[in-house]
Structures are given as structure tokens and as C-alpha cells.
Amino acid sequence: MKIEIGKSDVTPFLWLQNEVERVLIAETLRRAIEKGDLEKGSEFLYRESVDAEYGEITVTHTIVQPGAGVWRYDDVRHESYTFAEALRLCMNENKETE
């Protein structure tokens, strides 16, 4: 008997991972604006990805030149978070917005 598992079978169980990624991407956006990597008022990161390895979660994104909409492969930024820091950010998310 062959059993096939598709993406739609797994997706409902990834809610926690999706929420952690959402919070870390938002925090990385905030930090990128604070550092001056992105213009104030930027609403999203360009070409972002989230990877976890060796006890760290890393959010990677590409910097786009202001106004030009041009990006380069070598203009990539990385923001790393420990698991403890990621969980703290998730737990404090609602407290900071209230």
C-alpha cells in the first residue's frame, strides 16, 4: 500500500512555525529600518527567507536601492536570533502593541 502525503495534509500543523516566522520577519524589518538598511515606512522585506540551524534562526533578505527598485545578489543582510530570543519576541508581541 502506497500512502502519499501532500502539502495540504501538512500545512494545518505548521501554524506555530508560520507564526514564529511572521514575528521574526516583522522584527527583522523593524531592525533593518532602524539600521538604515531600508527606508522609513518600508512595509516588507525583499526576498526574505527564514532558516534554522545549529540553535539559531536566521532571517535573510536583500536590500533594494531606494527609489530605483534595483537589487543585487551581493547586497544581502542576515539577522540571527536564538530560539530563546525568538520565543521571547513571540510572547511579547501583543504586549508591545497594547
C-alpha positions as CSV (number, residue, x, y, z in Angstrom):
1,M,0.0,0.0,0.0
2,K,1.4,3.4,-1.0
3,I,0.5,6.5,1.0
4,E,1.1,9.9,-0.4
5,I,1.3,13.0,1.8
6,G,0.8,16.3,0.2
7,K,1.4,19.9,1.2
8,S,-2.3,20.3,2.1
9,D,-2.0,17.4,4.5
10,V,0.8,19.1,6.4
11,T,0.0,22.8,6.3
12,P,-2.5,22.8,9.2
13,F,0.2,21.6,11.5
14,L,2.7,24.3,10.6
15,W,0.8,27.1,12.4
16,L,3.4,27.6,15.1
17,Q,6.3,27.7,12.6
18,N,4.4,30.2,10.5
19,E,3.6,32.5,13.4
20,V,7.3,32.4,14.6
21,E,8.4,33.2,11.1
22,R,5.9,36.1,10.8
23,V,7.1,37.6,14.1
24,L,10.8,37.3,13.2
25,I,10.3,38.8,9.7
26,A,8.4,41.8,11.3
27,E,11.3,42.2,13.8
28,T,13.9,42.0,11.1
29,L,12.0,44.6,9.1
30,R,12.0,46.9,12.2
31,R,15.7,46.4,12.8
32,A,16.6,47.0,9.1
33,I,14.7,50.3,9.2
34,E,16.4,51.2,12.4
35,K,19.8,50.5,11.0
36,G,19.1,52.5,7.8
37,D,19.2,49.5,5.5
38,L,15.6,50.2,4.5
39,E,13.7,53.5,4.1
40,K,11.4,54.5,6.9
41,G,7.9,53.4,6.1
42,S,9.0,50.2,4.3
43,E,6.3,47.6,4.8
44,F,8.1,44.4,3.8
45,L,11.5,42.7,3.3
46,Y,12.5,41.8,-0.2
47,R,13.3,38.2,-1.0
48,E,13.2,37.2,2.7
49,S,13.8,33.6,3.9
50,V,13.9,32.0,7.3
51,D,16.3,29.2,8.1
52,A,17.0,27.4,11.4
53,E,20.3,25.6,12.0
54,Y,22.6,24.9,15.0
55,G,20.3,26.5,17.5
56,E,19.8,29.8,15.6
57,I,17.0,31.1,13.4
58,T,18.3,33.4,10.6
59,V,16.2,35.8,8.6
60,T,17.9,36.7,5.3
61,H,16.7,39.5,3.0
62,T,18.0,41.5,0.0
63,I,18.5,45.3,0.2
64,V,16.8,47.2,-2.6
65,Q,18.2,50.6,-3.6
66,P,15.8,53.3,-2.6
67,G,13.6,54.6,-5.4
68,A,15.3,52.5,-8.0
69,G,13.8,49.2,-7.2
70,V,17.1,47.5,-8.0
71,W,18.6,44.7,-6.0
72,R,21.9,42.8,-6.3
73,Y,22.7,39.3,-5.2
74,D,25.6,40.5,-3.1
75,D,23.5,43.0,-1.1
76,V,22.1,40.5,1.3
77,R,21.6,41.0,5.1
78,H,21.3,38.4,7.8
79,E,19.6,38.8,11.2
80,S,20.1,35.9,13.6
81,Y,18.0,35.0,16.6
82,T,18.5,32.4,19.3
83,F,15.5,30.2,19.9
84,A,15.0,31.9,23.3
85,E,15.0,35.3,21.7
86,A,12.5,34.2,19.0
87,L,10.2,32.8,21.7
88,R,10.5,36.0,23.8
89,L,9.6,38.1,20.8
90,C,6.6,35.9,20.1
91,M,5.4,36.0,23.7
92,N,5.8,39.8,24.0
93,E,4.3,40.7,20.6
94,N,0.9,41.5,21.9
95,K,2.2,43.3,25.0
96,E,4.2,45.7,22.9
97,T,1.3,46.7,20.7
98,E,-1.2,47.3,23.5
